[in-house]
Amino acid sequence: MRGGGPGKIRVKSAKGRTAQSTRWLERHLNDPYVRKAKAEGWRSRAAFKLIELDEKFHFVRGSRAVVDLGVAPGGWAQVVRKLAPKAQVVGIDLLPTDPIPGVTLFEMDFMDDKAPAMLRDALGEAPDLVISDMAANTVGHAQTDHLRTMGLVEAAAWFAVENLRKNGAFVAKVFAGGTDADLLAVLKKHFTAVKHAKPPASRKGSVEWYVVAQGFKGRPEGEGEG
Ligand SMILES: C[S@@+](CC[C@H](N)C(=O)[O-])C[C@H]1O[C@@H](n2cnc3c(N)ncnc32)[C@H](O)[C@@H]1O
């Protein structure tokens, strides 16, 4: 690696590295959000996506009990703890996450049948915010990648609908410009406001968007509010 123009890092191609990964590395190293995240102590550039979404929709501040799906490496959980210091946070990821004070972490698959109950028990009360930044590992086949990620989003949405406290919020990464019609219908049925947003920190070229569902209407009578 060597310095390029003023402040710009250029990455030499190297044996064993494809042109595509060289381009990714160069873009990553020159990404102002990556630099800013490092300077400010956030574990991921994704932290800024949550900060920007919250600036627009105001769902983090004031939250009490939060479930973070796809928590690793922990940027979003850090943001929640910073903006809502009293919030209890429970996170889950397939990958290990270094400890974060005030956050209970599970290293397991959210799609595991046991995961929802573990998250609920660890929180000890109904969440008022469920956030999901989960994305399936891409295999390069657009339709397969889309379906796999939508499967995760749907599971996250159902978890939110089955567990949220009244007036709670659900925020999740979705792909390809929005939410599938079926999922959108479910969210519109259960939340008073459902919006899509692409925060400035989300790369322009990426197919990633976020769905922000607020004002959970509550579970039907008889299901309790936790
Ligand atoms: C974009 S990263 C999350 C970044 C995080 N929001 C942050 O700010 O640090 C997506 C995460 O989703 C996780 N993930 C994907 N599928 C999952 C699953 N089935 N169960 C749990 N985590 C999953 C991945 O391991 C990955 O760490």
The ligand as an SDF file (V2000), in Angstrom:
LIG
                    3D

 27 29  0  0  0  0  0  0  0  0999 V2000
  -23.9980   -5.7060    8.4390 C   0  0  0  0  0  0  0  0  0  0  0  0
  -23.6150   -6.7670    9.7400 S   0  0  0  0  0  0  0  0  0  0  0  0
  -24.2550   -5.9490   11.1530 C   0  0  0  0  0  0  0  0  0  0  0  0
  -23.4710   -4.7350   11.5770 C   0  0  0  0  0  0  0  0  0  0  0  0
  -23.9550   -4.1610   12.8920 C   0  0  0  0  0  0  0  0  0  0  0  0
  -25.2720   -3.5600   12.7600 N   0  0  0  0  0  0  0  0  0  0  0  0
  -23.0090   -3.1260   13.4060 C   0  0  0  0  0  0  0  0  0  0  0  0
  -23.3370   -1.9400   13.4090 O   0  0  0  0  0  0  0  0  0  0  0  0
  -21.9150   -3.4830   13.8550 O   0  0  0  0  0  0  0  0  0  0  0  0
  -24.7630   -8.0770    9.5160 C   0  0  0  0  0  0  0  0  0  0  0  0
  -24.6390   -9.1800   10.5320 C   0  0  0  0  0  0  0  0  0  0  0  0
  -25.7510  -10.0770   10.4110 O   0  0  0  0  0  0  0  0  0  0  0  0
  -25.3020  -11.3280   10.8760 C   0  0  0  0  0  0  0  0  0  0  0  0
  -26.2240  -12.4000   10.5170 N   0  0  0  0  0  0  0  0  0  0  0  0
  -26.5350  -12.8490    9.2670 C   0  0  0  0  0  0  0  0  0  0  0  0
  -27.3830  -13.8840    9.3530 N   0  0  0  0  0  0  0  0  0  0  0  0
  -27.6430  -14.0850   10.6760 C   0  0  0  0  0  0  0  0  0  0  0  0
  -28.4390  -15.0350   11.3920 C   0  0  0  0  0  0  0  0  0  0  0  0
  -29.1520  -15.9790   10.7590 N   0  0  0  0  0  0  0  0  0  0  0  0
  -28.4540  -14.9730   12.7400 N   0  0  0  0  0  0  0  0  0  0  0  0
  -27.7160  -14.0210   13.3980 C   0  0  0  0  0  0  0  0  0  0  0  0
  -26.9410  -13.1080   12.7670 N   0  0  0  0  0  0  0  0  0  0  0  0
  -26.9090  -13.1400   11.4210 C   0  0  0  0  0  0  0  0  0  0  0  0
  -23.9380  -11.4690   10.2260 C   0  0  0  0  0  0  0  0  0  0  0  0
  -23.1480  -12.4260   10.8820 O   0  0  0  0  0  0  0  0  0  0  0  0
  -23.3910  -10.0410   10.3540 C   0  0  0  0  0  0  0  0  0  0  0  0
  -22.5450   -9.8950   11.4710 O   0  0  0  0  0  0  0  0  0  0  0  0
  1  2  1  0
  2  3  1  0
  2 10  1  0
  3  4  1  0
  4  5  1  0
  5  6  1  0
  5  7  1  0
  7  8  2  0
  7  9  1  0
 10 11  1  0
 11 12  1  0
 11 26  1  0
 12 13  1  0
 13 14  1  0
 13 24  1  0
 14 15  1  0
 14 23  1  0
 15 16  2  0
 16 17  1  0
 17 18  1  0
 17 23  2  0
 18 19  1  0
 18 20  2  0
 20 21  1  0
 21 22  2  0
 22 23  1  0
 24 25  1  0
 24 26  1  0
 26 27  1  0
M  CHG  2   2   1   9  -1
M  END
$$$$
